[in-house]
Amino acid sequence: MRNIFLVIVLFGLFGCGQDFNSSSSDQVQYGAGLDASTPLGAAYNVLKDRCFQCHSAWGNYTTNQAWIDSRLIVARDWNNSILRNSLKNFGGDMPPSPHSALSTDEVNKLQVWVNGLP
Ligand code: HEC
């Protein structure tokens, strides 16, 4: 009896995961973020938390190439990336008040991603 219960619970969990992943709606993509163990995923999740609420179109940039094509970043050249230079941390005004500047950890994730691009 206990096993049957477990199977039902597991099925429910996998079922939810499947629904979540298979949806193409932007809202769900933002909610889930990307796999944070890749440089792109770690950076995407920072931008999701700190920028997408205003820059919602950026949520569609789920690949390195999409970000490069947007011209917001220059591959391997973080210092010359518009994204970087828009930040309060570097003299820009993003994100606007009342939002705080990115943390060192958040900035590092973005920098590691951009400078490590192929
Ligand atoms: C509260 C809303 C808000 C948040 C959050 C926000 N922005 Fe912005 N951003 C704006 C607005 C409004 C503009 C256009 C006006 C301007 O340039 O100040 C803008 C413009 C920009 C631009 C230049 C125009 C463009 O789209 O190319 C960049 C780059 C930018 N933001 C980067 C960021 C980054 C990076 C973050 C997250 C760290 C961020 N913004 C978070 C509101 C926001």
Backbone and ligand atoms as CSV (ligand in chain L), in Angstrom:
chain,resi,resn,atom,element,x,y,z
A,1,MET,N,N,0.839,-1.208,0.000
A,1,MET,CA,C,0.000,0.000,0.000
A,1,MET,C,C,0.870,1.253,0.000
A,2,ARG,N,N,1.905,1.224,0.818
A,2,ARG,CA,C,2.797,2.373,0.898
A,2,ARG,C,C,3.479,2.623,-0.458
A,3,ASN,N,N,3.858,1.532,-1.133
A,3,ASN,CA,C,4.524,1.669,-2.433
A,3,ASN,C,C,3.620,2.330,-3.466
A,4,ILE,N,N,2.376,1.937,-3.425
A,4,ILE,CA,C,1.437,2.526,-4.384
A,4,ILE,C,C,1.331,4.027,-4.130
A,5,PHE,N,N,1.310,4.385,-2.864
A,5,PHE,CA,C,1.235,5.807,-2.516
A,5,PHE,C,C,2.462,6.551,-3.064
A,6,LEU,N,N,3.642,5.929,-2.874
A,6,LEU,CA,C,4.884,6.534,-3.346
A,6,LEU,C,C,4.858,6.727,-4.858
A,7,VAL,N,N,4.389,5.730,-5.557
A,7,VAL,CA,C,4.335,5.811,-7.016
A,7,VAL,C,C,3.436,6.964,-7.441
A,8,ILE,N,N,2.338,7.097,-6.736
A,8,ILE,CA,C,1.406,8.178,-7.090
A,8,ILE,C,C,2.062,9.534,-6.838
A,9,VAL,N,N,2.772,9.655,-5.719
A,9,VAL,CA,C,3.440,10.920,-5.401
A,9,VAL,C,C,4.505,11.229,-6.449
A,10,LEU,N,N,5.328,10.238,-6.785
A,10,LEU,CA,C,6.390,10.448,-7.771
A,10,LEU,C,C,5.795,10.829,-9.118
A,11,PHE,N,N,4.740,10.129,-9.484
A,11,PHE,CA,C,4.107,10.420,-10.768
A,11,PHE,C,C,3.640,11.877,-10.770
A,12,GLY,N,N,3.086,12.285,-9.648
A,12,GLY,CA,C,2.612,13.659,-9.544
A,12,GLY,C,C,3.754,14.637,-9.722
A,13,LEU,N,N,4.890,14.367,-9.095
A,13,LEU,CA,C,6.040,15.265,-9.188
A,13,LEU,C,C,6.553,15.361,-10.609
A,14,PHE,N,N,6.739,14.181,-11.226
A,14,PHE,CA,C,7.249,14.191,-12.601
A,14,PHE,C,C,6.253,14.860,-13.526
A,15,GLY,N,N,4.988,14.601,-13.250
A,15,GLY,CA,C,3.948,15.208,-14.078
A,15,GLY,C,C,4.050,16.720,-14.037
A,16,CYS,N,N,4.229,17.285,-12.855
A,16,CYS,CA,C,4.333,18.736,-12.727
A,16,CYS,C,C,5.562,19.247,-13.452
A,17,GLY,N,N,6.696,18.564,-13.232
A,17,GLY,CA,C,7.934,18.981,-13.884
A,17,GLY,C,C,7.761,19.026,-15.384
A,18,GLN,N,N,7.100,18.043,-15.898
A,18,GLN,CA,C,6.913,17.968,-17.343
A,18,GLN,C,C,6.082,19.146,-17.835
A,19,ASP,N,N,4.999,19.411,-17.130
A,19,ASP,CA,C,4.149,20.526,-17.532
A,19,ASP,C,C,4.948,21.818,-17.551
A,20,PHE,N,N,5.758,21.999,-16.509
A,20,PHE,CA,C,6.537,23.212,-16.344
A,20,PHE,C,C,7.517,23.378,-17.499
A,21,ASN,N,N,8.277,22.314,-17.778
A,21,ASN,CA,C,9.313,22.395,-18.801
A,21,ASN,C,C,8.763,22.495,-20.208
A,22,SER,N,N,7.610,21.880,-20.421
A,22,SER,CA,C,7.123,21.821,-21.790
A,22,SER,C,C,6.358,23.079,-22.171
A,23,SER,N,N,6.073,23.925,-21.193
A,23,SER,CA,C,5.349,25.149,-21.529
A,23,SER,C,C,6.301,26.137,-22.185
A,24,SER,N,N,5.819,26.846,-23.178
A,24,SER,CA,C,6.682,27.809,-23.859
A,24,SER,C,C,6.378,29.230,-23.412
A,25,SER,N,N,5.507,29.389,-22.439
A,25,SER,CA,C,5.155,30.746,-22.019
A,25,SER,C,C,6.333,31.421,-21.316
A,26,ASP,N,N,6.543,32.694,-21.597
A,26,ASP,CA,C,7.663,33.439,-21.020
A,26,ASP,C,C,7.630,33.395,-19.503
A,27,GLN,N,N,6.434,33.558,-18.976
A,27,GLN,CA,C,6.297,33.626,-17.536
A,27,GLN,C,C,6.918,32.399,-16.876
A,28,VAL,N,N,6.650,31.238,-17.475
A,28,VAL,CA,C,7.168,30.003,-16.906
A,28,VAL,C,C,8.683,29.952,-17.062
A,29,GLN,N,N,9.194,30.423,-18.202
A,29,GLN,CA,C,10.648,30.444,-18.390
A,29,GLN,C,C,11.318,31.293,-17.313
A,30,TYR,N,N,10.759,32.473,-17.052
A,30,TYR,CA,C,11.360,33.323,-16.029
A,30,TYR,C,C,11.324,32.615,-14.694
A,31,GLY,N,N,10.172,32.033,-14.417
A,31,GLY,CA,C,9.996,31.388,-13.128
A,31,GLY,C,C,11.022,30.309,-12.898
A,32,ALA,N,N,11.259,29.513,-13.932
A,32,ALA,CA,C,12.177,28.382,-13.788
A,32,ALA,C,C,13.624,28.834,-13.883
A,33,GLY,N,N,13.912,29.850,-14.666
A,33,GLY,CA,C,15.298,30.234,-14.924
A,33,GLY,C,C,15.987,29.166,-15.743
A,34,LEU,N,N,17.303,29.277,-15.878
A,34,LEU,CA,C,18.080,28.273,-16.594
A,34,LEU,C,C,18.920,27.501,-15.585
A,35,ASP,N,N,19.503,26.414,-16.025
A,35,ASP,CA,C,20.371,25.599,-15.174
A,35,ASP,C,C,21.554,26.450,-14.707
A,36,ALA,N,N,21.587,26.746,-13.413
A,36,ALA,CA,C,22.573,27.683,-12.868
A,36,ALA,C,C,23.987,27.120,-12.834
A,37,SER,N,N,24.181,25.861,-13.218
A,37,SER,CA,C,25.534,25.288,-13.184
A,37,SER,C,C,26.329,25.641,-14.434
A,38,THR,N,N,25.700,26.267,-15.431
A,38,THR,CA,C,26.451,26.746,-16.590
A,38,THR,C,C,26.644,28.254,-16.424
A,39,PRO,N,N,27.703,28.811,-17.011
A,39,PRO,CA,C,27.909,30.263,-16.907
A,39,PRO,C,C,26.721,31.049,-17.453
A,40,LEU,N,N,26.174,30.593,-18.585
A,40,LEU,CA,C,24.999,31.266,-19.142
A,40,LEU,C,C,23.832,31.207,-18.164
A,41,GLY,N,N,23.599,30.044,-17.597
A,41,GLY,CA,C,22.473,29.877,-16.683
A,41,GLY,C,C,22.626,30.732,-15.443
A,42,ALA,N,N,23.834,30.775,-14.882
A,42,ALA,CA,C,24.071,31.569,-13.676
A,42,ALA,C,C,23.819,33.047,-13.971
A,43,ALA,N,N,24.307,33.508,-15.130
A,43,ALA,CA,C,24.124,34.911,-15.500
A,43,ALA,C,C,22.658,35.195,-15.803
A,44,TYR,N,N,22.048,34.304,-16.545
A,44,TYR,CA,C,20.635,34.492,-16.911
A,44,TYR,C,C,19.778,34.637,-15.657
A,45,ASN,N,N,20.073,33.825,-14.667
A,45,ASN,CA,C,19.250,33.850,-13.455
A,45,ASN,C,C,19.438,35.156,-12.682
A,46,VAL,N,N,20.647,35.726,-12.723
A,46,VAL,CA,C,20.862,37.045,-12.108
A,46,VAL,C,C,20.015,38.093,-12.836
A,47,LEU,N,N,20.076,38.067,-14.155
A,47,LEU,CA,C,19.338,39.055,-14.942
A,47,LEU,C,C,17.834,38.852,-14.783
A,48,LYS,N,N,17.433,37.600,-14.667
A,48,LYS,CA,C,16.019,37.291,-14.430
A,48,LYS,C,C,15.543,37.939,-13.131
A,49,ASP,N,N,16.364,37.810,-12.084
A,49,ASP,CA,C,15.969,38.346,-10.781
A,49,ASP,C,C,16.023,39.867,-10.746
A,50,ARG,N,N,16.977,40.467,-11.486
A,50,ARG,CA,C,17.243,41.890,-11.302
A,50,ARG,C,C,16.807,42.790,-12.456
A,51,CYS,N,N,16.562,42.223,-13.629
A,51,CYS,CA,C,16.306,43.070,-14.804
A,51,CYS,C,C,15.033,42.722,-15.583
A,52,PHE,N,N,14.652,41.463,-15.606
A,52,PHE,CA,C,13.567,41.058,-16.509
A,52,PHE,C,C,12.225,41.667,-16.140
A,53,GLN,N,N,12.052,42.098,-14.902
A,53,GLN,CA,C,10.743,42.646,-14.560
A,53,GLN,C,C,10.468,43.900,-15.370
A,54,CYS,N,N,11.505,44.588,-15.803
A,54,CYS,CA,C,11.339,45.736,-16.702
A,54,CYS,C,C,11.729,45.386,-18.132
A,55,HIS,N,N,12.839,44.674,-18.283
A,55,HIS,CA,C,13.306,44.287,-19.622
A,55,HIS,C,C,12.798,42.889,-19.938
A,56,SER,N,N,11.491,42.780,-20.095
A,56,SER,CA,C,10.900,41.440,-20.195
A,56,SER,C,C,11.322,40.715,-21.464
A,57,ALA,N,N,11.626,41.450,-22.537
A,57,ALA,CA,C,12.006,40.782,-23.782
A,57,ALA,C,C,13.298,39.982,-23.620
A,58,TRP,N,N,14.138,40.394,-22.674
A,58,TRP,CA,C,15.408,39.691,-22.477
A,58,TRP,C,C,15.206,38.262,-22.014
A,59,GLY,N,N,14.059,37.992,-21.448
A,59,GLY,CA,C,13.784,36.626,-21.010
A,59,GLY,C,C,13.831,35.631,-22.148
A,60,ASN,N,N,13.646,36.131,-23.367
A,60,ASN,CA,C,13.698,35.234,-24.538
A,60,ASN,C,C,15.120,34.891,-24.937
A,61,TYR,N,N,16.111,35.589,-24.384
A,61,TYR,CA,C,17.506,35.330,-24.750
A,61,TYR,C,C,18.035,34.180,-23.890
A,62,THR,N,N,17.752,32.986,-24.317
A,62,THR,CA,C,18.120,31.819,-23.518
A,62,THR,C,C,19.372,31.131,-24.053
A,63,THR,N,N,20.023,31.732,-25.056
A,63,THR,CA,C,21.277,31.173,-25.580
A,63,THR,C,C,22.342,32.264,-25.595
A,64,ASN,N,N,23.609,31.862,-25.619
A,64,ASN,CA,C,24.701,32.839,-25.708
A,64,ASN,C,C,24.552,33.696,-26.962
A,65,GLN,N,N,24.225,33.031,-28.078
A,65,GLN,CA,C,24.153,33.750,-29.346
A,65,GLN,C,C,23.074,34.827,-29.311
A,66,ALA,N,N,21.953,34.534,-28.660
A,66,ALA,CA,C,20.869,35.516,-28.587
A,66,ALA,C,C,21.346,36.780,-27.857
A,67,TRP,N,N,22.129,36.595,-26.809
A,67,TRP,CA,C,22.650,37.760,-26.071
A,67,TRP,C,C,23.654,38.529,-26.909
A,68,ILE,N,N,24.517,37.806,-27.629
A,68,ILE,CA,C,25.503,38.475,-28.487
A,68,ILE,C,C,24.778,39.253,-29.585
A,69,ASP,N,N,23.780,38.608,-30.188
A,69,ASP,CA,C,23.025,39.259,-31.265
A,69,ASP,C,C,22.288,40.500,-30.764
A,70,SER,N,N,21.910,40.507,-29.493
A,70,SER,CA,C,21.201,41.663,-28.927
A,70,SER,C,C,22.124,42.875,-28.809
A,71,ARG,N,N,23.437,42.620,-28.885
A,71,ARG,CA,C,24.483,43.645,-28.737
A,71,ARG,C,C,24.580,44.190,-27.313
A,72,LEU,N,N,23.874,43.564,-26.384
A,72,LEU,CA,C,23.992,43.997,-24.990
A,72,LEU,C,C,25.320,43.550,-24.411
A,73,ILE,N,N,25.873,42.502,-24.951
A,73,ILE,CA,C,27.188,42.031,-24.504
A,73,ILE,C,C,28.095,41.840,-25.716
A,74,VAL,N,N,29.394,41.948,-25.466
A,74,VAL,CA,C,30.399,41.660,-26.487
A,74,VAL,C,C,31.153,40.426,-25.983
A,75,ALA,N,N,31.126,39.355,-26.732
A,75,ALA,CA,C,31.757,38.119,-26.292
A,75,ALA,C,C,33.208,38.357,-25.902
A,76,ARG,N,N,33.587,37.897,-24.731
A,76,ARG,CA,C,34.946,37.983,-24.178
A,76,ARG,C,C,35.402,39.420,-23.916
A,77,ASP,N,N,34.479,40.352,-23.924
A,77,ASP,CA,C,34.872,41.749,-23.680
A,77,ASP,C,C,33.852,42.417,-22.749
A,78,TRP,N,N,33.828,41.927,-21.533
A,78,TRP,CA,C,32.902,42.426,-20.514
A,78,TRP,C,C,33.003,43.938,-20.366
A,79,ASN,N,N,34.238,44.468,-20.359
A,79,ASN,CA,C,34.426,45.896,-20.109
A,79,ASN,C,C,33.787,46.767,-21.181
A,80,ASN,N,N,33.592,46.229,-22.358
A,80,ASN,CA,C,32.967,47.007,-23.429
A,80,ASN,C,C,31.533,46.578,-23.708
A,81,SER,N,N,30.945,45.858,-22.781
A,81,SER,CA,C,29.564,45.401,-22.965
A,81,SER,C,C,28.588,46.450,-22.434
A,82,ILE,N,N,27.580,46.766,-23.246
A,82,ILE,CA,C,26.561,47.744,-22.847
A,82,ILE,C,C,25.911,47.327,-21.537
A,83,LEU,N,N,25.687,46.025,-21.415
A,83,LEU,CA,C,25.057,45.514,-20.189
A,83,LEU,C,C,25.852,45.946,-18.956
A,84,ARG,N,N,27.159,45.752,-18.998
A,84,ARG,CA,C,28.013,46.128,-17.865
A,84,ARG,C,C,27.946,47.629,-17.614
A,85,ASN,N,N,28.099,48.390,-18.681
A,85,ASN,CA,C,28.239,49.826,-18.495
A,85,ASN,C,C,26.931,50.516,-18.141
A,86,SER,N,N,25.834,49.783,-18.241
A,86,SER,CA,C,24.546,50.327,-17.798
A,86,SER,C,C,24.371,50.196,-16.285
A,87,LEU,N,N,25.209,49.381,-15.658
A,87,LEU,CA,C,25.017,49.067,-14.239
A,87,LEU,C,C,25.464,50.209,-13.325
A,88,LYS,N,N,24.718,50.379,-12.240
A,88,LYS,CA,C,25.115,51.337,-11.198
A,88,LYS,C,C,26.535,51.059,-10.720
A,89,ASN,N,N,26.883,49.780,-10.697
A,89,ASN,CA,C,28.210,49.385,-10.217
A,89,ASN,C,C,29.319,50.034,-11.028
A,90,PHE,N,N,29.012,50.417,-12.284
A,90,PHE,CA,C,30.043,50.951,-13.176
A,90,PHE,C,C,29.645,52.312,-13.735
A,91,GLY,N,N,28.901,53.090,-12.938
A,91,GLY,CA,C,28.589,54.460,-13.350
A,91,GLY,C,C,27.307,54.631,-14.142
A,92,GLY,N,N,26.611,53.545,-14.441
A,92,GLY,CA,C,25.323,53.648,-15.135
A,92,GLY,C,C,24.192,53.836,-14.136
A,93,ASP,N,N,22.953,53.632,-14.585
A,93,ASP,CA,C,21.843,53.814,-13.640
A,93,ASP,C,C,20.912,52.603,-13.562
A,94,MET,N,N,21.438,51.427,-13.918
A,94,MET,CA,C,20.644,50.204,-13.841
A,94,MET,C,C,21.072,49.321,-12.667
A,95,PRO,N,N,20.150,48.661,-11.989
A,95,PRO,CA,C,18.715,48.909,-12.109
A,95,PRO,C,C,18.342,50.209,-11.408
A,96,PRO,N,N,17.303,50.898,-11.930
A,96,PRO,CA,C,16.930,52.202,-11.373
A,96,PRO,C,C,16.446,52.068,-9.932
A,97,SER,N,N,16.540,53.152,-9.183
A,97,SER,CA,C,16.044,53.129,-7.813
A,97,SER,C,C,14.532,52.884,-7.848
A,98,PRO,N,N,13.993,52.217,-6.854
A,98,PRO,CA,C,14.594,51.906,-5.555
A,98,PRO,C,C,15.420,50.617,-5.546
A,99,HIS,N,N,15.709,50.058,-6.719
A,99,HIS,CA,C,16.445,48.790,-6.744
A,99,HIS,C,C,17.922,49.035,-6.460
A,100,SER,N,N,18.504,48.123,-5.687
A,100,SER,CA,C,19.907,48.289,-5.305
A,100,SER,C,C,20.825,47.826,-6.435
A,101,ALA,N,N,22.052,48.304,-6.388
A,101,ALA,CA,C,23.072,47.855,-7.346
A,101,ALA,C,C,23.269,46.357,-7.191
A,102,LEU,N,N,23.788,45.743,-8.225
A,102,LEU,CA,C,24.063,44.309,-8.134
A,102,LEU,C,C,25.138,44.065,-7.076
A,103,SER,N,N,25.070,42.875,-6.492
A,103,SER,CA,C,26.108,42.485,-5.534
A,103,SER,C,C,27.364,42.089,-6.306
A,104,THR,N,N,28.478,42.016,-5.587
A,104,THR,CA,C,29.736,41.577,-6.205
A,104,THR,C,C,29.563,40.190,-6.817
A,105,ASP,N,N,28.855,39.339,-6.107
A,105,ASP,CA,C,28.630,37.976,-6.588
A,105,ASP,C,C,27.831,37.977,-7.888
A,106,GLU,N,N,26.817,38.831,-7.947
A,106,GLU,CA,C,25.995,38.903,-9.161
A,106,GLU,C,C,26.824,39.434,-10.336
A,107,VAL,N,N,27.608,40.480,-10.083
A,107,VAL,CA,C,28.454,41.032,-11.139
A,107,VAL,C,C,29.450,39.978,-11.628
A,108,ASN,N,N,30.033,39.239,-10.677
A,108,ASN,CA,C,31.018,38.226,-11.056
A,108,ASN,C,C,30.426,37.177,-11.980
A,109,LYS,N,N,29.191,36.783,-11.712
A,109,LYS,CA,C,28.563,35.771,-12.566
A,109,LYS,C,C,28.414,36.281,-13.999
A,110,LEU,N,N,28.061,37.559,-14.127
A,110,LEU,CA,C,27.911,38.145,-15.458
A,110,LEU,C,C,29.274,38.234,-16.151
A,111,GLN,N,N,30.268,38.665,-15.405
A,111,GLN,CA,C,31.603,38.835,-15.983
A,111,GLN,C,C,32.214,37.498,-16.413
A,112,VAL,N,N,32.087,36.498,-15.544
A,112,VAL,CA,C,32.623,35.174,-15.865
A,112,VAL,C,C,31.969,34.634,-17.135
A,113,TRP,N,N,30.678,34.841,-17.236
A,113,TRP,CA,C,29.931,34.371,-18.411
A,113,TRP,C,C,30.427,35.077,-19.686
A,114,VAL,N,N,30.446,36.402,-19.674
A,114,VAL,CA,C,30.784,37.145,-20.897
A,114,VAL,C,C,32.234,36.888,-21.304
A,115,ASN,N,N,33.146,36.937,-20.335
A,115,ASN,CA,C,34.565,36.764,-20.690
A,115,ASN,C,C,34.925,35.326,-21.017
A,116,GLY,N,N,34.057,34.380,-20.641
A,116,GLY,CA,C,34.317,32.972,-20.936
A,116,GLY,C,C,33.618,32.474,-22.178
A,117,LEU,N,N,32.959,33.364,-22.900
A,117,LEU,CA,C,32.219,32.924,-24.081
A,117,LEU,C,C,33.171,32.400,-25.154
A,118,PRO,N,N,32.733,31.418,-25.932
A,118,PRO,CA,C,33.580,30.888,-26.991
A,118,PRO,C,C,33.748,31.884,-28.130
L,1,HEC,C1,C,12.548,49.200,-12.622
L,1,HEC,C2,C,12.727,48.927,-14.045
L,1,HEC,C3,C,14.091,48.535,-14.553
L,1,HEC,C4,C,14.924,47.556,-14.059
L,1,HEC,C5,C,14.707,46.642,-12.880
L,1,HEC,C6,C,16.060,47.540,-14.947
L,1,HEC,N1,N,15.920,48.462,-15.932
L,1,HEC,FE1,FE,17.241,48.844,-17.442
L,1,HEC,N2,N,16.005,50.286,-18.177
L,1,HEC,C7,C,14.819,50.660,-17.612
L,1,HEC,C8,C,14.255,51.755,-18.395
L,1,HEC,C9,C,12.939,52.455,-18.105
L,1,HEC,C10,C,15.158,52.008,-19.448
L,1,HEC,C11,C,15.046,53.056,-20.560
L,1,HEC,C12,C,15.348,54.430,-20.066
L,1,HEC,C13,C,16.778,54.599,-19.698
L,1,HEC,O1,O,17.674,54.354,-20.545
L,1,HEC,O2,O,17.059,55.015,-18.549
L,1,HEC,C14,C,16.252,51.063,-19.284
L,1,HEC,C15,C,17.333,50.992,-20.136
L,1,HEC,C16,C,18.353,50.069,-20.029
L,1,HEC,C17,C,19.420,49.904,-20.984
L,1,HEC,C18,C,19.627,50.703,-22.253
L,1,HEC,C19,C,18.534,50.474,-23.248
L,1,HEC,C20,C,18.485,49.069,-23.764
L,1,HEC,O3,O,17.476,48.344,-23.471
L,1,HEC,O4,O,19.420,48.656,-24.462
L,1,HEC,C21,C,20.222,48.909,-20.521
L,1,HEC,C22,C,21.466,48.347,-21.176
L,1,HEC,C23,C,19.649,48.452,-19.272
L,1,HEC,N3,N,18.508,49.163,-19.002
L,1,HEC,C24,C,20.180,47.466,-18.475
L,1,HEC,C25,C,19.583,46.959,-17.326
L,1,HEC,C26,C,20.153,45.884,-16.544
L,1,HEC,C27,C,21.447,45.155,-16.872
L,1,HEC,C28,C,19.280,45.658,-15.519
L,1,HEC,C29,C,19.410,44.647,-14.403
L,1,HEC,C30,C,20.640,44.648,-13.672
L,1,HEC,C31,C,18.198,46.602,-15.651
L,1,HEC,N4,N,18.414,47.368,-16.762
L,1,HEC,C32,C,17.119,46.681,-14.788
L,1,HEC,C33,C,14.218,50.107,-16.520
L,1,HEC,C34,C,14.740,49.097,-15.728
